[in-house]
Amino acid sequence: MAAAKRISDEPAFVLHSYDWSESSLILEVFCRRQGRVALVAKGAKKPTSNFRPVLLPLQPVLVTYSLTGDGNADIHTLKGAEWVGGHVMPTGDALLSGMYLNELLLRLLARADPHPALFDAYAGVVRVLASEHGDALEAVLRSFELLLLREIGLLPGLDAQTMTLEPLKPTTRYTLVAEGGLRAASTTDRASLLGSQWQALQQALDDGASYTATLRACVPFAAELKPQLRTLLQYHCGSPMLRTRQLMIDLQAL
């Protein structure tokens, strides 16, 4: 029988947890070097478990877990978890936004597919969500959506029309649509950006410090980006509608 391999002190965030037994949980965890991983936290529901105050969403942790056999099992065994600290739990709209990002990662990231740059961007977003973020929230969410789509190969180039590969004209408006990528906007499109604005976003994504550059680039037109990116993300997530999106809609209708 093969010896268990151990992954130690791996930076991670808990994306979701659900009951596995009367006393244990299954965790979906986003790790910096290992990607999305499923872990069983044995005894985590017991009042005396050291895991209980640590395994919370939107909190940075270091996890240690074992991989049995060749490591290809779907679920690995959590051996230790340590809270890294640094910020409090987001609340209100920021908490709901964090749950939305977690759902995107669950729906769009394949297991065991590392994205360290995306992990670092996510950690930066969580710090903003936990702070007095003010008006920064929308731009932070839009920048992460762009980075996520780019990281997993679902974002078309933003400096040319997708179907024709014609360069964008700076003063012409273009819209990002789920089925066809970036194209010239029509009067029926819900939202659009100038060619120069799309080009600025592409330059920011290509920047070596792409998270901060993209965040800065999103600030002036985050509202116009929102419906375009949300439609594209839902298209790639498929049915049903994201649960957090439906919750946001229901709350706005109250």
N, C-alpha and C positions, 0 to 999 in steps of 0.2 A: 504494500500500500504506500502510495507516494506521500512524502511528508508535506505538511501544510506550509504554504508560502505565506509570509506575513507582509502586509503593507503597513508601515508605521508612520505615525505623525503626519498624515496626509491632510493638507488644508482642504476644507470642505464646507458645504452648506447643505442642510436638510431641506429638500424641496417638498416632500410629502411623507406622511406616515399613515399606516393603516394596521388594524388589528391582525395578528397572525394566530394568536391563541389567547387564552385567558390572561396570560402574564407577559406576552411578547409582542413586539411590533416588527413590521417590515418597513424599512426606510428606503426612500428614493433619495440618493445623495449625489450632489454635484461636486466632484473632486477636481482639484487643479491639474494633477498629473494623470489621473485615471479616467476622467470623464464622468459620465453618469453611471452610478453603481447602485445595485440593490443590496441591502444589508439586512440581516435579521438581528434585532437587538433583543436577546433572550432576557426575560425577566424585567424588561424596561418599564412595564406597567405596575410593578410592585412598588408600594409606598417607600420601601427602603432602597430602591435601586438608585445607584449613582448616576444613571443615565437620565432620569426623569427631568432634572433641572437644566440639562445640557442639550438634549436633542430637540431643539426648538427651531422653527423656520426663521430665516433672515438673521441668524446669529452665526458668526464665524466659529468654527470648531476645528480641532485636529482629531482625526479618527484613525484608529488602528484596527485592522481587520485581517482575517485569514482567508486564503484561497486554497481550497482543497484540490487535490489532483493536479490537472494541468491548468487550473484557474479559469476554465471556460464555463463553470457552473453559473446559472442565472443569478443565484442569490448567495452572497458570502456572509460570513459570521463576524459581527462586530465584537471586538475584544476590548476596546477602550475609546473614550471620547472625552475631550477636554475643551472647555469653552475658552476661546482666545480672548474675548472681551473687546473693549474698544468703543462700543456704542450700545444704546438701549434698544428695546424692541420698537419698531415703527408703530404708529397708531393711526386711526382714522383713514383718510384717503391714501396715505402713504402705505399703510398696512395692506389695503386692498390692492394697491399698485404692485406691491411686492408679491402678493399671491398670484397676481396676473402674470408677472414675469416667471414665477416658478412653474405655472401651468404651461407657458410657452416652452420652457426648457424640457418639461416632461413630454410634451407632445412632439417636439421637433428634434431633440437630440437623440441619437442612437446610443445604446449602451456601450460602454468601454471605448468611446471615441473622444480622446482628450482635446480640449480647446483651452489651453492655458491663458491666451490673451482674452478670450471671452470670459473666463473665470475672473480674471483681474478686473475687467470692466464691470461684471456683476457685483463684485465686492465693492467697487467704487460707487455703484448705484445704490447699494444697500446702505452705505455710509450716508449718502445724501438723504435717503428715505428716513433714516433715523435722526436726522438733524432738523434744525429749523430751516427747511428747504425753501420756503416762500414760493416764489414764482418759478423756481428752477425745475419743479417736478415734471412738467410737460416735456421740456427739452431733454431731461435725463431719460425719460421713457422712450422718446423718439430716437435718441442716439443709441440706446441699447437695442431697440428693434432693428435699426439699420445694421449694427454690428453683428447681431445674431443672424440675420438673413445673409449677410456677406460671409460669415464664418462657415455656414453650412451650404453655401453655393446656390442660394435661392434669390440673391439680389442681382438684377441685371446691372451692367455698366450704366452709370448715371451721367455719362458725358456724350452719349449717342442714342439715337432712336433704336430700339431693340430689333425691330424687324428689318429695317433698311440699313442700319449701321451708319446712317448719316449723322454728322456732328450736329450738336444742338446749336441753335441760333440764340445768342444771349438774350434777346428781347422777345422771343417767342415763348408762349406758355406750353408746357408739356405736363402730362399726367401719367402716373404709374398705375397700371391696371394689372389685375391678377393674371389674366390669360395672355396678354400681349406685351407685358413689360412697359417700357417708356415709349410714349407716342405723343404726337401733337394733340393738344387739348381741344375739345369741342365745347359748344355752349351748354351741352347737357352734362358735362362732367362736374362732379360734386366739388372737386378741389384740383388745383394744379399749381405748378411753380414755374418761374421763369427759367429759361435755359441756363442763364448765368448762376441761378441758385442751385440747380441740380449739379452743375459743374463744380461749384464750391463744395457741395457735399462729397462728391467723388474725390476731390483733392484732399479733403479732411480724412476720408476713409483710407486714403493712400499714405497719409502722414505716419511717420514712425510712432508718434504718440497718438494713435488713432482715436482712443476713447475721449481724451480731453479735446482733441481737435474737432471730432465729430460733435461733441456736446456743444462746443462754442459755435459751430456752424449751424446747428439746429435752432439755436435760440431765436433768431429773427422770424422764422416761419414754422415753428413747431405745430401751430394750430392747423396749417394747411397740410402738413405732412401726416397728421393723425389719421384722417379717414383713409388715405391712400395706403399707408402701412398696415392699418388694422385690417383692411379688406384683403391685402396680399397675404398677411399672416393667417387669417382665417381660411383662405383658399388652400394654403399648404397644410394647415392643421386638419382640414376636412370637417366632416360632420361628427358630432353635433357642435353647436356653437360653444366656444370657450365658456366654462362655467362662471369664471370671474367676469367676463364681458356681460353675460346675462344678468349677473348680480348687479353690476353697475347700472345697466339699463333699468332694472326693476327699482333700484334705489332712486334713480333720477325721476321715475314716474310717480313716486310717492307724493 
